[in-house]
Amino acid sequence: MSNGLYRADEFKDNCGFGLMAHMEGQASHGVLTKAIEALACMTHRGGIAADGKTGDGCGLLMQMPRGFMRAAAKAEMGAELAENFAVGMVFLSQEAALADKARSVMNAELAAQGLEVAGWRVVPTDTECLGPIAKETLPRIEQVLVNVSDKSERELAVALFVARRKAEIAMNDDPDFYICSLSDRVISYKGLMMPVDLPVFYKDLADETLETAVVTYHQRFSTNTAPRWPLAQPFRFLAHNGEINTIEGNRNWARARASKFQTPLIPNLDELQPIVNTTGSDSSSMDNMIEFLLVGGIDLYRAVRMIIPPAWQNVDTMDAELRAFYEYNSMHMEPWDGPAGMVMTDGRYAVCMLDRNGLRPSRWVMTKDGMICTASEIGVFSYEPSDIVAQGRVGPGQILAIDTQTGDVLHTQDVDNRLKKAQPYKQWLKENTLRLENTMNLTEESKSFPEMSVEEVKTHMKMFNVSYEERDQVIRPLGESAMEAVGSMGDDKPMAVLSEQIRSPYDYFRQQFAQVTNPPIDPLREAIVMSLETCLGREQNVFEETADHARRVVLTMPVLSASKFIRIRDNDVPGFEPQVIDLNYDPAQMSLEQAIVSVCDQAEAAVRADKALIILSDKAIEKGKLPVHAAMATGAVHHRLIDTGLRTDANIIVETGTARDPHHFAVLFGFGATAVYPYLAYRVLTDLCRTGELAMEPLQSHENYRKGIDKGLFKILSKMGISTIASYR
């Protein structure tokens, strides 16, 4: 599967999902049968292969059926399970040697965590219900039974997590090895069959002695990839309907934050990296992150609200304390953005939530017998209308949670009230956060804008390849009307790689767009969900909550005016120390590659010297020197800092003459820049005002230009279905 243009990191899907639970936590086989009935009712939401029997994947994640597992272990293996035990559902290779190796690795890693393996149970299956495609890739399916003696609930969760990660790393070369679940609280049954055949294939599910109180279920529709057994959902914690459009950035930032992830519960975290997979589906990566946050000690509700927050930046009616909670947490974790409907359970809590756009349906109903069901549509299991106690839908950014231990049903407001009172977030932000607002008037702005002679402007325009066409048809309309010029559809320019003209590196990149089941956002009518708010300063450990975590500089937009840039460049505030790195080099003394390495070395040294703001500048051009292109420098520095574990200790600010239209800015932000100061675009606008081609004050044209770039960035984000610049970066 690694041949040609296939990319293993592009798994995405769109599906039917839901949960079935008894609100008082009363376990019964009826809960399971209702869940399977509901799943079968959503068969039309899943993909079916040409053989008519192989599904794209479906499955269940349920509260551990403890009585059933004890009885099965005793009857089939003669094994006695301890009072406290865990079960792992494992896919193994059909090759006996590889399967034996996987078992021995699992046994060793579990033993290393002080856990005793009671044995391996072969899960009873009936392969006759599978289609030929599913049979070809069918793994061995076994359960590892683990006895636990002297560990607390949290210690056990950590031990199982560490054992699983180390086993996965050791078995990385075996494509068939996959641990569906390894827990004392939940167990997973999933595969490439039709939903109606789940209890036929897995005989356990048809056994009436198997009783549970919570079941999440999922029917997969794979939008752009081949179905695989491990990618069937639910995963170890959640089932997800939608597509995470920001998945590449989320995965990269999870890697960049590896040095910041510190929790006393998981002491040797470096041995378990990467925490978030880079080749599974987008949903599996999000499951990795949520599971890691929970095992590391973060509250369930804070974890899910940190990863998928509702729209809060532009909601004027939001409670101030609640807004403070979201702003505080946004400083250290970007949203995992895209259409998302999720259900999840840890065995006690059952949770359903939607992303800020609410583009995936989720209906819920409570009945008199204590059942609650959420699903992609209403009427997925049998009940009389007279049995309904309450019903509704989970709206954009909303959450519905059931605590099966206490019987509490928590709606969005209940969860939000808990979260906002956990810490004095509002006070911390007030005392520590610095805000660079648009407070300066044009007179003050003019003092910040140093003059440049006409000849200097021409020299810079020639150096950075600003043509008359770009000056007149790109920059001038932005400064004049605060909007990009309107043109006909289509792009008749030759591809940059084939062009006879010298083309900017920006031209070699194309903007992605949302497709298949993933609608773009309307940046005009849905502006409430979109934001360009940007933070500067060092990130902190998400597993801790302190006042120091709020010590960031907040920008309303990442395109800087002259005054904001100078305030940032010349600041002497502790914790925000700047370091300017000149991108110009002498080609007679070094090659472009050597110049890029030199820039990276300077940036790394600056961050190690506690500089928090790395300013990459190509402004100081000289005769005989050439500038390293800003996009190259930004990407190189970004990855050097990731590789050295320093990325979250600094921000990259770019002072460049290369960025003139929204696409240029988008490339820089996509490469890791936090903010950009487009000094040459401002110079060109000032020159247009001087010649009378723009009939306005120069600084007014600068302000219009920034507004136009912001609109262009919103358009680019919205085409990809992304709401915030933090997720895009």
Summary of the structure (lengths in Angstrom):
residues: 729
radius of gyration: 27.9
end to end distance: 29.0
largest distance: 92.1
contacts: 2519
relative contact order: 0.11
helix: 40%
strand: 19%
